[in-house]
Every structure is written in C-alpha cells, then in structure tokens.
C-alpha cells in the first residue's frame, strides 16, 4: 500500500487532483465557487464532472451517488452507473455537469415532518462543492444537500451551511470594526472525538436487544466493571489494535484526519479523535467515520456499538465537539493575542460565546436530545443536562476584573481599560479541561461535551453557530453606531460579563448541590429528557433567532420538532417491544427450566433420604419462582402500557407518556430479570452476560 503520505487521500477528488486534472481556468472558477460561494457555471460543471468521472473510473468506480444526510441521522445514497449505450451495442462511460450538480431521488420514505405531501414525494440533491467527492467501494460519492419539492431543507447539511454563513456574515462585521480588512471569510472548525464499544460479533448475534436497539435492555452487573481504572489508556489488545490499524488505513484513504486512538474508561470502550477541519467537512467525515467503524469491525469478527449507553453500570459513549472560529488568514479568534487590540478582539468573541450559551441553553440541550443520550447525561460520566461553561481560574479572574473595573494581577498589575492601557498577557492555553463541564474552554477552542456518540455533529453546530452569530450581530449593531469605539467596546464586554456570568461555573458539574444552585439561584435550565426540552425549539425567542439568520424557515423548524419527537417515541417503543419479547420467549422459559432441574435434584435427594440437603434447592426454587411470577406480571404491565401509548394521537402527549409511564415500566421489568440472572445457572441463561460481552475481545 505504501507509506501513509503516499496513500492519504488517494480516494478523494481533492485539491491536488483538481489541480492535476482541470484546466487552470476551470480550476480557478471552481475554487472561487468553493471559497467565495459564487454560482457555478454549467460549462465549468461539465468539465469538473468529466474529470471527476475519469479519475473515479481509473480508481475502479463503476457508479456514482449523491451522498446526503437526511433527517434519519444516518447517510443515504442511490447508485447510478456511469454507463450509457453506444451505437455499436457496447457502452460508454458518461457523467455530465447536470448530473453532478443536481439529482432527483425519491423522498417519500424519508422523514419530512409534514414538509411534503405524498404527491410531492420527489426530492432534490444539490452538489456541495465545499466538501470533496470521494470513492467508497466502487462508487463515486458526491456530498450533497437534500431538499423537498418545494425547496425546504430535508437534511442536516443545508441548515449547517446556512449557520456557517450566518456566523461568517456577523463575524466579518466585527472584524472590520477592528480594522481587519484583509480577511475574506470566517469559518468554524470542529474536531469531534468519537467514543465507541467493540464486542465480539458471535456474542452480539445472540442478543436480540443489541441487534434491534443497539443497547442491552437486560444485564446484571458483572463481578468486575471499570472500578480498577485499568482499561483507560491501557495497553491496546491485539485484536483491537488490528481493528484500529485497518480503520486508520480506510479513513486515511478518504482524507479523514484520524490521529488519536486509545482505550476509554469502560471495558471494551475506545476512542478515536481527528485533527480539526471546517465544520461542514468535519460533519461529513464524522458520518463516514461511524459508517467505516462498523464495516471494519465486521471484517474482524467484531461489532462497533455507537449507542450512547449500551451497558448499564459502566460509562456510556459521547462525542466531544471541539469548536473554534478562525479567519481565512489563519487567525484563531478564540486565541489570546500579543497586543491590546488582539486581546480585546479575543475577549469580544469570547463574550459572544458566553452570551450565546447563556441565552440559548435550551437550543444547545435540544441539539443533543435523543432517547439514547437521555440515559447518559448526568450519569456521573457525562455532563449534567444543565448547560454551563468552564473558563478556568485565569480567564474567570480577568472577566471579573473587567466587570468590576479593578486591577488584574498577572506578571504585573495593569488597569483593565480595553484599547487604552495594556491588557495583561495571559497564556494561550489558559485552562485545564474540566471533564464535568458541558461546555469547557480549552485554550483556543470550546469543547461541547454533551453530544451522544451516535449523534450527527451537524445539529449541535447548527445551534452553536447560529447562537454565536446572534451575539455578534447584536455587538455589531451597537458598535457600528458608537461614537467612541473603544469606550463602547469596553462597556459592551463589561455588560456581557455582568448579564451572563451565571452560566460560568468552574466547579464539579456532578455535584448535586451545583444542580440546585444552577436552577434555583442562577435560573439555569435543567431539561433532563428529550420530551422536556424538545417543545422549546419552537419558543418565540428561538424561532425568531433561527429564522432571522436564515438557518431555518418556520416550516422547517416545526418539521424538525415533530421528527425528533417521533424518533424518540419510535426508539423507546421498539425497546419496550423487544423487552416484552425477550422476557416472554427467552428469560422466563430459561428460569422455568432451571427451576425444573432444581426440583428434580431436590426430589432425587429426597428419594435418597437426604432431605436436610434440599435446603439450597428449595430456597432457590422459591426465590426464582417468585421472580418469574414478578417477570410475568411486569411483562403484562409493560405490554398494556405499550397498547395505551400507541393509541395516543398527539406526538407530544405520546412522548410525555413514554417518559412518565413506559420507561418506568421498562425499569420495573428489568429489575427482576437482572436479579434472576444472578441466581440462574449459566448454562440456562439464554444470552451472553455483561461479563461475556465486556471482556471477550482480546
């Protein structure tokens, strides 16, 4: 295969390939479209399509697809062959600019939340030239946006691109006020850390809950879990190491900058972290990464679990969204500078994020809301559902000094008047990570830690970009009309700190006392579940902001609220149906079979006049008989709750009933089943245990 530098990006139609295969004129026109958003000329599109096709065919591709991200949370693709008939009865390989720019897949079976009628089932895919095409298998994949017959966004890419442009517009206004006229655009960048579990495929196939839902619905705690902290950063096992090696190779061929790999806290849990890339590309790459993780695992006799909480009692899996803002000239706007103006600019952008997180806590919580992530948030392994920010002692002290117009002591004392006296110099990496904080500043970026491992990162970044754009807009509106820029700037930063310091918390986010302080004294929101937070997507404050920046239309917002609630309901209902099925057809019969063996053993001892020796069997029979009766009762109750909930017509009412009743009944059924597992002989238990699943991969 050669060295990494030789095959890295070999399956990507990237800038290197475009330079080599396109004429200078076509290349420059395409670059202008990518960098500045200008409209693509059809002649240029034809030239690009022909070069792309020739390159793809040379690399073994026979088909192409418009690769898009519908509201299912996964990617979608429809493959079309390059072949066209020729007069002599053969075929020729063709691909036009029109086919590159636009596709027309059937949209009838994708979630739309009422955005399209049945007779308007056709959807449209539109090429996103900012994200490179790539080859997967024998198919050229063209990253695209996806919209309905009426033009509404039916995907996650379109609003993400809109949110990036909204932030760019407002950030450019701010930079011009600081005299940065050379900057042409501002982009957000993301490095999403991806956590996952690896388990043996043969064991996975024996568990219906894992196959149907991605998580275990039953399972007693094993004798050993993560208590010894011996898995975290431990020596990687040979089978896992072989998997990681092939995974890296596959990702590197696709130009995905996979860099860090290690064991995570829970047994069988691991993490992959990439180098930062532009948010749109990082989102595409993360979707690809999750897909390839699962494909490569299959080739190694493994299964990659991406559910947020596949096992009770051990850490779940998140996806830390490391987010930053930078100019096209390479300046990180969340990195402190060397001059007063650079530091003033940094502090203004920092305050914009603080303001955004405080004012739109609900949108950030909504952006990570899923049935799976509800099990993880606040479970002493992930941030609580309360959104707060960690800035570290030094930055917090600086903001406190600004708010109170008092000296700040660093290397030397200096008065905090922005742009007048010299600001204190502080280290570029001003904080350590606070693992309990939902939103932590880590030197030149923020780490948003609430995302679940299976989530698309598009959702969180749409809300984050939009909220920060709104902060910057309010700043620009005020500063552009100010008579004295420096005085207005100082007053603005001071006001932001005073108004929004409630969201800054540098302590232990797991502490119950913090949750009480956060909600009762500071007035922060605590939406513990998806049904709690989702309706607030349509709150006037949120809708007005998102619509005003052109990120969503009103119809698109309503559709997303409905789709996310539907997904929550369907997910939990599938889990409940699976529990009923497993309890009745696997668990209860297994316990009964073991009870029968115990009874036969007791009878045999009795016939041998060994009656005192039957205490063990009789006691165990009584315990298991009580448990199996309880299991039967709780299974019936769960099934009855399912019937009642399925009859509810309103999706919000259904989601609330699932939260308040169905999940309770599911927990009540699990308890006796898990207890019975600890009392039943292993040879009778119908599926692999936690001990088998978590410690079988060597």
Secondary structure, DSSP 8 states (H G I E B T S, - for coil): ---HHHHTTTTEE-HHHHHHHS-HHHHHHHHHHHHH-----HHHHHHHHHHHHHHHHHTT--EEEEEB-BTTSS-B--EEESEEE-TTSSEEE---HHHHHEE--B-TTS--TTSS-GGG-B-EEEE-TTS-EEEETTEEEEEEEEE-TTS-B-BSHHHHHHHHHHHHHHHHHHHHHTT-TT---EEEEEEEEEEEEEEEHHHHTT-HHHHHHSS-S-----S-SSTT--STT----HHHHHHHHHHHHHHHHTT--EEEEEE-SSTTEEEEEE--EEHHHHHHHHHHHHHHHHHHHHHTTEEEE--TTSSTTS---BEEEEEEEEETTS-BTTS--SSHHHHHHHHHHHHHHHHHHHHTHHHHHHHT--HHHHHHTTSSSS--SS--EE--HHHHHHHHHHHHT--EESSSEE---TTTS------SS-----TT-SEEE-SSSEEE---BTTS-HHHHHHHHHHHHHHHHHHHHHHHHT-SSHHHHHHHHHHHHHHHHGGGB--S-TT-HHHHHIIIIIS------SHHHHHGGGGSHHHHHHHHHTTS--HHHHHHHHHHHHHHHHHHHHHHHHHHHHHIIIIIHHHHHHHHHHHHHHHHHHHHTT-GGGGHHHHHHHHHHHHHHHHHHHHHHHHHHHHHHHHT---HHHHHHHIIIIIHHHHHHHHHHHHHHHHHS-TTTSSS--HHHHHS---
